[in-house]
Amino acid sequence: MKLQLPIHASSFFSPERRVQWQMVFHSDIFESMRKICPPISDILNLIQCLLTGLVTLAFEERLPDGRYRTTRGLPPASWINENEAALVEIFGQAHFKTLRKACSDTNVAFKLDVFPK
């Protein structure tokens, strides 16, 4: 698998590139690579820190009473803690503390959508 990221973040917002990004981030190959390839996971987590809300990870469950979709817009707090030195260098101490607090708060880091039957 080859993952090509844009030079400028504005590319993520370009309507002309929408289909291209959907093909990259919504493919089955990407889903499995994200889980077994730490550098890809690190890239996604860093993008989630830099461009909060742009890259979200969603888990969908179908239960007898409806469909539940849990969306995560921030990286896990464990990843934030493991990469503290680099993130403090990127964001500064104050922003890092705010980011760590947000990632640790399930009400901020996650969104639950329920679609009843």
C-alpha positions, 0 to 999 in steps of 0.5 A: 500500500502506498499512502500519499498525503498532500503538501498543503492541508487545504487539499483535504478540503478541495471538492475536486479531491473529495473522491480521491480522499474517500478512495484512500481513507475508506478502502478495506486495505487502508482499514487493515493497514491502519491497524497493523502499520504503526507509522500509518496510525501515527500519521492519522493520529498526528493529523487528528491533532493538527486538523481536529475533526478532519480525520475521524475513525468510525465504528458501526454496530448493528444491534436489534434495537438499531444502529450505533455509530461511534466516531472518534475525532481525536487520537487515544490518550495513550498515544498522546502520552507515548508521544508527549516529547514530540507533541510538546515540541510541535504544539508547545506545553500549554496546547499539549496539555489541552490536547491531552485533556481533550483526548482523555475526555470521552465526551470530547473525543467521541461522538455517538449516533444512534439510529433506531429501527 
